[in-house]
């Protein structure tokens, strides 16, 4: 049993022939696919350009075109790519060279296998094997698989590609629109209208107005279409009429947010442009520190609002932190010229202060560092809390009284003020004559107000010796008296003085005073008797009600 080894030279010819066959199949397939692709899409392009096909028609035609190309690809290219098979290659050789008389196919069966499975003697098989090798020796692979036969087809495919490339280069805008239409974009083809200038991309300060414009040439239509899209919203369309023969404009007042826009004029379509609206700097953190004047005896305190109410003469300090860096900031208050304020090194913090001497309406003017845009903030207010006048009233005596010439009168009064009582006086006049004053001095501190120099509220008693202060009193005289208090002010001379309602003292004899006291006690006793009678009646009514309830429970 003999094994015949493959001949290396002949095997190389077989594999080379297979490679040339595949190369020819690739060239053939490529040429057909290229030609069909360019031809079909050119026809599609011309048809769409002339008829301006609707979206369903474009999609249907695109599907048919791709289906046709897939068929050409499979039939003309993929099916021609055979796998390496020695028997098939040998058969191709013998079809090209009939003189081989089947020797090459016999060689393929004998080489590399045990000859026992082939009918015939070993000697005969060896002879056939040697004859096949000798017969194939002068045969050229190029003659067997001739690549020149595919050159016309390949040239046609390359020409088709060149034609397609030339179309794309010469009408790139139209081809670009055709490609967008294939993807479903409703864009149309331009003809004789073209946009020569447009507003383009802009960066605008929030609150400003903007004029969008386009200038066209060629055939100018009666209207253009402006399409605007705000982030988070759908496209909106605005019809434009020509402001001039070849110019369309649209004014947007008080811009608030950025947007994208494009313009369609006739059959010309602009690109999409962006209008970037820059908002004013935003205050992230605000702290207003109020330092009341010392005379108010109030501690400093912080507020987180820009509208504040402060005591008069307070020093107000603003500390603001912005979300963006500033290059400049000014304080605009009242009718005064703007005053520059201090900006921190990072540009985000602003500090300034003012003394509140009158109500103030103010604004802040800020300039963004990145764009240089200048903004005025909304108006804010500094309100002055008025220093109200003090209040005082006499608690005792509660009304007009009678007294003798030797009366020592206990007086009790109540006073209050928002910032403190600086001083008090007793003011009296005899028989509606000239007023006299008794200085009570600075009032003593009241429990709970030990840390204040001047009490803000309280009740104070004192004893008035009539005979000492009014030595010439006589029976029948009348004394009118009041309590005066002055509040605390930054300047003592500007203190506000307020007087209580007056009380009247009538000087009587001892007997008359005793009669007055007796009458007063009698009246008190009568009131007590009336109270006792009413209490007894209430007790009797309560007992009767209890008895009635007890009888009803027994029944």
C-alpha positions as CSV (number, residue, x, y, z in Angstrom):
1,X,0.0,0.0,0.0
2,X,1.7,3.2,-1.3
3,X,1.0,6.8,-0.4
4,X,1.7,9.4,-3.2
5,X,2.8,12.7,-1.8
6,X,1.4,16.0,-3.4
7,X,3.6,17.7,-5.7
8,X,4.6,21.1,-4.2
9,X,4.9,22.9,-7.5
10,X,1.5,21.6,-8.8
11,X,-0.2,22.3,-5.5
12,X,1.1,25.9,-5.6
13,X,-0.4,26.3,-9.1
14,X,-3.8,25.0,-7.8
15,X,-3.8,27.5,-4.8
16,X,-2.6,30.3,-7.0
17,X,-5.4,29.6,-9.5
18,X,-7.9,29.7,-6.6
19,X,-6.6,33.1,-5.4
20,X,-6.8,34.5,-8.9
21,X,-10.4,33.2,-9.2
22,X,-11.4,34.9,-5.9
23,X,-9.7,38.1,-7.0
24,X,-11.6,38.0,-10.2
25,X,-14.8,37.4,-8.3
26,X,-14.1,40.4,-6.0
27,X,-13.4,42.7,-9.0
28,X,-16.5,41.5,-10.8
29,X,-18.7,41.8,-7.7
30,X,-17.3,45.2,-6.7
31,X,-17.8,46.6,-10.3
32,X,-21.4,45.4,-10.3
33,X,-22.2,46.7,-6.8
34,X,-20.5,50.1,-7.5
35,X,-22.3,50.5,-10.8
36,X,-25.7,49.6,-9.4
37,X,-25.3,51.7,-6.3
38,X,-24.3,54.9,-8.2
39,X,-27.0,54.3,-10.9
40,X,-29.8,53.6,-8.5
41,X,-29.0,56.5,-6.1
42,X,-28.5,58.9,-9.0
43,X,-31.9,57.9,-10.4
44,X,-33.3,58.2,-6.9
45,X,-31.7,61.7,-6.5
46,X,-33.0,62.9,-9.9
47,X,-36.5,61.5,-9.2
48,X,-36.6,63.2,-5.8
49,X,-35.2,66.4,-7.1
50,X,-37.8,66.6,-9.9
51,X,-40.9,65.4,-8.0
52,X,-40.0,66.4,-4.4
53,X,-41.2,63.0,-3.1
54,X,-43.2,62.9,0.1
55,X,-41.7,61.1,3.1
56,X,-43.6,57.8,2.6
57,X,-42.6,57.7,-1.0
58,X,-38.9,58.4,-0.1
59,X,-38.9,55.7,2.5
60,X,-40.5,53.1,0.1
61,X,-38.1,54.0,-2.7
62,X,-35.1,53.8,-0.3
63,X,-36.2,50.4,0.9
64,X,-36.6,49.2,-2.8
65,X,-33.1,50.6,-3.6
66,X,-31.5,48.9,-0.7
67,X,-33.2,45.6,-1.5
68,X,-32.0,45.7,-5.1
69,X,-28.5,46.4,-4.0
70,X,-28.6,43.5,-1.5
71,X,-29.7,41.2,-4.4
72,X,-26.8,42.4,-6.6
73,X,-24.4,42.0,-3.7
74,X,-25.4,38.4,-3.1
75,X,-25.8,37.2,-6.7
76,X,-22.9,39.1,-8.3
77,X,-20.4,39.0,-5.5
78,X,-21.0,36.7,-2.6
79,X,-21.9,33.7,-4.6
80,X,-18.8,34.0,-6.8
81,X,-16.5,33.6,-3.7
82,X,-15.8,29.8,-3.6
83,X,-13.9,28.1,-0.9
84,X,-10.6,26.4,-1.7
85,X,-11.4,22.9,-3.3
86,X,-8.7,21.1,-5.2
87,X,-11.2,19.1,-7.3
88,X,-13.0,22.2,-8.4
89,X,-9.8,24.0,-9.2
90,X,-8.6,20.9,-11.2
91,X,-11.8,20.8,-13.1
92,X,-11.4,24.5,-14.0
93,X,-7.8,23.8,-15.2
94,X,-9.1,20.9,-17.5
95,X,-11.9,23.1,-18.9
96,X,-9.3,25.6,-19.9
97,X,-6.9,22.9,-21.1
98,X,-8.8,19.9,-22.6
99,X,-5.5,18.3,-23.5
100,X,-5.0,17.2,-19.9
101,X,-7.5,14.5,-20.6
102,X,-8.6,14.1,-16.9
103,X,-5.0,13.6,-15.7
104,X,-5.2,16.6,-13.2
105,X,-8.4,15.3,-11.6
106,X,-6.7,11.9,-11.3
107,X,-3.8,13.5,-9.6
108,X,-6.0,15.3,-7.1
109,X,-7.5,11.9,-6.2
110,X,-4.1,10.1,-5.9
111,X,-2.0,12.8,-4.3
112,X,-1.9,12.9,-0.5
113,X,-4.0,9.7,0.0
114,X,-3.4,6.0,0.2
115,X,-3.7,4.6,-3.3
116,X,-5.4,1.4,-2.1
117,X,-8.9,3.1,-2.3
118,X,-8.4,3.9,-6.0
119,X,-9.0,0.9,-8.4
120,X,-6.0,-0.2,-10.4
121,X,-2.5,-1.4,-9.8
122,X,0.0,0.6,-7.8
123,X,2.2,0.8,-10.8
124,X,-0.5,2.2,-13.0
125,X,-1.5,4.7,-10.4
126,X,2.1,5.9,-10.1
127,X,2.3,6.2,-13.9
128,X,-0.9,8.3,-14.0
129,X,0.4,10.4,-11.1
130,X,3.7,11.1,-12.9
131,X,1.9,11.9,-16.2
132,X,-0.4,14.4,-14.5
133,X,2.6,16.2,-13.0
134,X,4.4,16.3,-16.3
135,X,1.3,17.4,-18.3
136,X,0.6,20.3,-15.9
137,X,4.1,21.5,-15.9
138,X,4.0,23.8,-19.0
139,X,0.5,25.1,-18.2
140,X,0.3,28.8,-17.0
141,X,-2.0,29.8,-14.2
142,X,-2.6,33.2,-15.9
143,X,-3.9,31.4,-19.0
144,X,-6.2,29.2,-16.8
145,X,-7.7,32.1,-14.8
146,X,-7.5,35.2,-17.0
147,X,-8.0,38.4,-15.1
148,X,-8.1,40.5,-18.2
149,X,-11.7,39.3,-18.9
150,X,-12.9,41.3,-15.9
151,X,-11.2,44.6,-16.8
152,X,-14.1,46.0,-18.9
153,X,-16.5,45.3,-16.0
154,X,-14.2,46.7,-13.4
155,X,-13.5,49.8,-15.6
156,X,-17.3,50.4,-15.8
157,X,-17.6,50.1,-12.0
158,X,-14.8,52.6,-11.5
159,X,-16.3,55.0,-14.0
160,X,-19.6,54.8,-12.2
161,X,-17.8,55.7,-8.9
162,X,-16.1,58.6,-10.6
163,X,-19.4,59.8,-11.9
164,X,-20.9,59.6,-8.5
165,X,-17.9,61.4,-6.9
166,X,-18.2,64.1,-9.5
167,X,-21.9,64.6,-8.8
168,X,-21.2,64.8,-5.0
169,X,-18.4,67.4,-5.5
170,X,-20.3,69.5,-8.1
171,X,-23.6,69.6,-6.3
172,X,-22.5,69.0,-2.7
173,X,-25.3,71.1,-1.2
174,X,-28.0,69.3,-3.2
175,X,-26.5,65.9,-2.3
176,X,-26.4,67.0,1.4
177,X,-30.1,67.9,1.3
178,X,-30.8,64.6,-0.5
179,X,-29.1,62.7,2.3
180,X,-31.0,64.6,4.9
181,X,-34.3,63.9,3.1
182,X,-33.4,60.2,3.1
183,X,-33.1,60.4,6.9
184,X,-36.6,61.9,7.1
185,X,-35.8,65.6,7.3
186,X,-38.6,67.7,5.7
187,X,-36.0,70.0,4.2
188,X,-36.5,71.0,0.5
189,X,-34.1,71.7,-2.3
190,X,-32.9,75.2,-3.0
191,X,-33.4,76.6,-6.4
192,X,-33.0,80.3,-7.3
193,X,-33.2,81.8,-3.7
194,X,-30.1,82.0,-1.6
195,X,-29.4,83.5,1.8
196,X,-26.4,85.9,1.6
197,X,-26.3,87.2,5.2
198,X,-28.0,86.3,8.5
199,X,-27.8,87.4,12.1
200,X,-25.9,84.2,13.0
201,X,-24.8,83.3,16.6
202,X,-25.1,86.0,19.2
203,X,-24.5,86.5,22.9
204,X,-27.0,88.9,24.3
205,X,-27.8,90.4,27.7
206,X,-31.0,89.2,29.3
207,X,-33.7,91.8,29.0
208,X,-32.2,93.4,25.8
209,X,-34.0,93.3,22.5
210,X,-32.6,91.6,19.4
211,X,-33.3,92.0,15.7
212,X,-33.0,88.8,13.7
213,X,-32.5,89.4,10.0
214,X,-31.7,87.6,6.7
215,X,-30.7,89.1,3.4
216,X,-31.5,87.0,0.3
217,X,-30.8,87.2,-3.4
218,X,-32.3,85.7,-6.5
219,X,-36.0,85.2,-6.4
220,X,-37.3,86.9,-3.2
221,X,-40.5,85.3,-1.9
222,X,-43.4,87.2,-0.2
223,X,-42.6,85.7,3.1
224,X,-39.9,83.8,5.1
225,X,-40.3,81.3,8.0
226,X,-38.4,81.8,11.2
227,X,-38.2,78.7,13.3
228,X,-37.2,79.1,17.0
229,X,-36.6,76.4,19.7
230,X,-36.3,77.2,23.3
231,X,-34.7,74.5,25.5
232,X,-37.4,72.2,26.8
233,X,-40.0,73.3,24.2
234,X,-41.0,72.4,20.7
235,X,-40.1,74.3,17.5
236,X,-42.2,77.4,16.9
237,X,-42.6,79.0,13.5
238,X,-43.0,82.7,12.8
239,X,-43.9,84.1,9.4
240,X,-41.8,87.1,8.3
241,X,-42.6,89.8,5.8
242,X,-39.9,91.6,3.9
243,X,-38.8,94.8,5.6
244,X,-37.0,95.8,2.4
245,X,-36.8,94.3,-1.1
246,X,-34.3,91.6,-0.1
247,X,-34.3,91.8,3.7
248,X,-36.5,90.1,6.3
249,X,-36.3,91.1,10.0
250,X,-37.9,90.1,13.3
251,X,-37.5,91.9,16.6
252,X,-37.7,90.0,19.9
253,X,-38.3,92.3,22.9
254,X,-36.9,91.7,26.4
255,X,-35.0,88.4,25.9
256,X,-35.4,86.0,28.8
257,X,-33.8,82.7,27.7
258,X,-31.4,81.3,25.1
259,X,-32.8,79.6,21.9
260,X,-31.8,78.0,18.6
261,X,-33.2,79.3,15.4
262,X,-33.1,78.8,11.6
263,X,-34.7,80.5,8.7
264,X,-36.4,79.1,5.6
265,X,-36.9,81.6,2.7
266,X,-38.4,80.2,-0.4
267,X,-36.4,77.0,-1.1
268,X,-33.3,78.3,0.8
269,X,-32.7,76.9,4.3
270,X,-30.2,78.4,6.8
271,X,-28.2,76.4,9.3
272,X,-29.2,76.4,12.9
273,X,-27.8,79.3,15.0
274,X,-27.7,79.9,18.7
275,X,-28.7,83.1,20.6
276,X,-27.1,82.8,24.0
277,X,-28.9,85.0,26.6
278,X,-26.7,85.9,29.6
279,X,-28.7,86.4,32.8
280,X,-27.8,88.9,35.5
281,X,-25.6,87.8,38.4
282,X,-27.7,86.0,41.0
283,X,-27.3,86.6,44.7
284,X,-26.6,83.2,46.4
285,X,-26.2,84.5,49.9
286,X,-27.1,87.9,51.4
287,X,-26.4,89.2,54.9
288,X,-27.4,92.6,56.1
289,X,-25.9,93.6,59.5
290,X,-27.6,96.4,61.4
291,X,-25.6,98.4,63.9
292,X,-28.2,100.6,65.8
293,X,-26.9,103.9,67.3
294,X,-25.6,103.5,70.9
295,X,-28.4,105.5,72.5
296,X,-31.0,102.9,71.5
297,X,-29.2,100.3,73.7
298,X,-29.9,97.7,71.0
299,X,-27.3,95.0,70.0
300,X,-26.2,94.6,66.4
301,X,-28.3,92.0,64.5
302,X,-28.3,90.3,61.0
303,X,-31.0,90.0,58.4
304,X,-31.2,87.9,55.3
305,X,-33.4,90.2,53.2
306,X,-32.5,93.2,51.2
307,X,-35.6,95.1,52.3
308,X,-34.9,96.2,55.9
309,X,-36.3,98.3,58.6
310,X,-33.8,99.9,60.9
311,X,-33.6,102.5,63.7
312,X,-32.7,105.9,62.5
313,X,-29.0,106.6,62.4
314,X,-28.2,102.9,62.2
315,X,-25.1,101.8,60.2
316,X,-26.2,99.2,57.7
317,X,-23.6,96.7,56.2
318,X,-24.3,94.6,53.2
319,X,-22.4,91.4,52.5
320,X,-23.5,89.7,49.2
321,X,-22.2,86.6,47.4
322,X,-22.9,86.2,43.7
323,X,-23.0,83.1,41.5
324,X,-20.6,84.6,38.9
325,X,-17.5,86.8,39.1
326,X,-18.0,90.5,38.8
327,X,-15.7,93.1,37.3
328,X,-17.5,96.1,38.8
329,X,-20.3,96.9,41.2
330,X,-22.0,100.2,42.2
331,X,-24.5,101.3,44.8
332,X,-27.4,103.5,43.4
333,X,-29.4,105.2,46.1
334,X,-31.7,108.1,46.0
335,X,-30.6,110.9,43.6
336,X,-26.9,110.6,44.4
337,X,-24.4,109.5,41.7
338,X,-23.5,105.7,41.7
339,X,-20.9,104.8,44.2
340,X,-18.5,101.9,43.6
341,X,-18.5,99.2,46.2
342,X,-15.8,96.8,47.3
343,X,-15.5,93.5,45.4
344,X,-13.6,90.5,46.8
345,X,-10.5,89.0,45.1
346,X,-12.5,86.2,43.6
347,X,-15.1,88.6,42.2
348,X,-18.0,86.8,43.8
349,X,-18.4,88.8,47.1
350,X,-19.5,92.4,47.5
351,X,-19.5,94.5,50.7
352,X,-20.6,98.1,51.4
353,X,-22.2,100.1,54.2
354,X,-24.4,103.2,54.7
355,X,-25.7,105.2,57.7
356,X,-29.5,105.3,57.5
357,X,-30.5,108.9,58.1
358,X,-33.6,108.8,55.9
359,X,-35.8,106.2,54.0
360,X,-33.9,105.0,51.0
361,X,-34.7,103.2,47.8
362,X,-31.6,101.6,46.3
363,X,-30.3,99.3,43.5
364,X,-27.1,97.5,42.8
365,X,-25.4,97.8,39.4
366,X,-23.2,94.8,38.6
367,X,-20.9,94.0,35.7
368,X,-20.2,90.4,34.8
369,X,-16.5,89.7,34.4
370,X,-17.0,87.1,31.6
371,X,-19.1,89.2,29.2
372,X,-18.8,92.8,30.5
373,X,-22.6,93.1,30.5
374,X,-24.0,95.6,33.0
375,X,-27.2,94.9,35.0
376,X,-29.3,96.9,37.4
377,X,-31.0,94.9,40.2
378,X,-34.6,95.3,41.3
379,X,-35.2,98.1,43.7
380,X,-34.9,97.5,47.5
381,X,-35.9,99.6,50.4
382,X,-34.4,100.7,53.7
383,X,-37.2,101.8,56.0
384,X,-36.6,103.9,59.1
385,X,-38.2,102.7,62.3
386,X,-39.4,106.0,63.9
387,X,-38.3,106.8,67.4
388,X,-41.8,107.2,68.9
389,X,-42.5,109.6,71.7
390,X,-42.5,108.3,75.3
391,X,-45.8,107.4,77.0
392,X,-46.6,108.3,80.7
393,X,-49.7,108.0,82.9
394,X,-50.4,108.6,86.6
395,X,-51.7,105.4,88.3
396,X,-52.1,106.9,91.8
397,X,-54.0,108.9,92.6
398,X,-56.4,107.5,90.0
399,X,-58.5,110.7,89.8
400,X,-58.9,114.2,91.3
401,X,-58.7,114.2,95.1
402,X,-59.1,116.5,98.2
403,X,-56.3,117.2,100.7
404,X,-55.3,119.4,103.6
405,X,-52.5,121.9,103.6
406,X,-50.3,119.3,105.3
407,X,-50.9,116.5,102.8
408,X,-48.1,114.1,102.0
409,X,-49.3,112.5,98.7
410,X,-48.0,109.1,97.5
411,X,-47.8,109.3,93.6
412,X,-47.2,106.3,91.3
413,X,-46.8,106.6,87.5
414,X,-46.1,104.3,84.6
415,X,-43.8,105.3,81.7
416,X,-42.4,103.5,78.6
417,X,-40.4,104.3,75.5
418,X,-39.0,102.2,72.7
419,X,-35.3,103.0,73.6
420,X,-35.5,104.3,77.2
421,X,-36.7,107.0,79.6
422,X,-33.9,109.6,80.1
423,X,-35.5,111.8,82.8
424,X,-38.8,112.5,84.6
425,X,-40.4,115.6,86.2
426,X,-43.5,116.4,88.3
427,X,-45.0,119.6,86.8
428,X,-47.7,121.5,88.8
429,X,-49.4,124.8,88.9
430,X,-51.3,126.5,91.8
431,X,-54.7,128.0,90.9
432,X,-53.9,127.8,87.2
433,X,-50.9,130.0,87.7
434,X,-47.3,129.6,86.5
435,X,-46.1,126.0,86.2
436,X,-43.3,124.7,88.5
437,X,-41.2,121.6,88.0
438,X,-39.8,119.1,90.4
439,X,-37.0,117.1,88.9
440,X,-37.3,113.4,89.6
441,X,-34.0,112.8,87.8
442,X,-32.9,109.6,86.0
443,X,-35.3,106.9,86.9
444,X,-33.9,103.8,88.6
445,X,-33.5,100.5,86.8
446,X,-36.4,98.0,86.8
447,X,-36.1,94.3,87.4
448,X,-35.1,92.6,84.1
449,X,-33.5,95.8,82.6
450,X,-30.3,95.8,84.7
451,X,-28.1,95.8,81.6
452,X,-29.6,99.0,80.2
453,X,-28.5,102.5,81.1
454,X,-32.0,103.8,80.8
455,X,-35.2,101.8,81.6
456,X,-37.6,101.3,78.7
457,X,-40.7,100.8,80.8
458,X,-41.8,100.5,84.4
459,X,-43.8,101.8,87.3
460,X,-42.2,104.3,89.7
461,X,-43.5,105.6,93.0
462,X,-42.5,108.7,94.9
463,X,-44.0,110.8,97.8
464,X,-44.9,114.5,97.3
465,X,-44.8,116.7,100.4
466,X,-47.2,119.4,99.4
467,X,-46.4,121.7,102.4
468,X,-42.6,121.5,101.5
469,X,-43.0,122.3,97.8
470,X,-46.0,124.6,98.1
471,X,-45.6,126.3,101.5
472,X,-48.2,129.0,101.0
473,X,-51.1,126.6,100.6
474,X,-54.5,127.8,101.8
475,X,-57.9,126.3,102.1
476,X,-59.7,126.6,98.8
477,X,-56.6,126.4,96.6
478,X,-56.4,124.1,93.6
479,X,-53.2,122.3,92.4
480,X,-53.0,120.7,89.0
481,X,-50.1,118.3,88.4
482,X,-48.8,116.0,85.8
483,X,-45.8,113.8,85.1
484,X,-43.4,114.6,82.3
485,X,-40.8,112.2,80.8
486,X,-38.1,112.7,78.2
487,X,-36.9,109.8,76.0
488,X,-33.3,108.9,75.1
489,X,-31.9,110.5,72.0
490,X,-28.5,110.7,70.3
491,X,-28.5,114.4,71.2
492,X,-30.1,115.2,74.6
493,X,-31.4,118.5,73.3
494,X,-33.5,116.7,70.7
495,X,-35.2,114.5,73.3
496,X,-39.0,114.3,73.0
497,X,-40.9,115.2,76.1
498,X,-44.4,113.9,76.9
499,X,-46.8,114.8,79.7
500,X,-49.5,112.7,81.4
501,X,-53.1,113.6,81.9
502,X,-53.3,116.0,84.8
503,X,-54.7,115.4,88.3
504,X,-56.4,118.0,90.5
505,X,-55.9,118.5,94.2
506,X,-58.4,120.7,96.1
507,X,-57.2,122.0,99.5
508,X,-60.0,121.8,102.1
509,X,-60.2,122.2,105.9
510,X,-59.7,119.4,108.3
511,X,-63.4,119.0,109.0
512,X,-64.3,119.0,105.3
513,X,-61.5,116.5,104.6
514,X,-62.8,114.3,107.5
515,X,-66.4,114.5,106.0
516,X,-65.0,113.6,102.6
517,X,-63.3,110.6,104.1
518,X,-66.4,109.5,106.1
519,X,-68.5,109.8,103.0
520,X,-66.0,107.7,101.0
521,X,-66.0,105.0,103.7
522,X,-69.8,105.0,103.9
523,X,-70.0,104.5,100.2
524,X,-67.5,101.6,100.4
525,X,-69.6,100.1,103.2
526,X,-72.7,100.3,101.2
527,X,-71.1,98.6,98.3
528,X,-69.9,95.8,100.6
529,X,-73.5,95.4,101.9
530,X,-74.8,95.1,98.4
531,X,-72.2,92.5,97.6
532,X,-73.2,90.5,100.8
533,X,-76.9,90.6,99.8
534,X,-76.2,89.4,96.3
535,X,-74.0,86.6,97.7
536,X,-76.8,85.4,100.0
537,X,-79.3,85.4,97.2
538,X,-77.0,83.4,95.0
539,X,-76.5,80.9,97.8
540,X,-80.3,80.5,98.4
541,X,-80.9,80.0,94.6
542,X,-78.2,77.3,94.6
543,X,-79.7,75.4,97.5
544,X,-83.1,75.5,95.8
545,X,-81.6,74.1,92.6
546,X,-79.9,71.2,94.5
547,X,-83.2,70.2,96.2
548,X,-85.0,70.2,92.8
549,X,-82.4,68.0,91.3
550,X,-82.6,65.6,94.3
551,X,-86.4,65.2,94.0
552,X,-86.1,64.5,90.3
553,X,-83.5,61.8,91.0
554,X,-85.9,60.2,93.6
555,X,-88.8,60.1,91.2
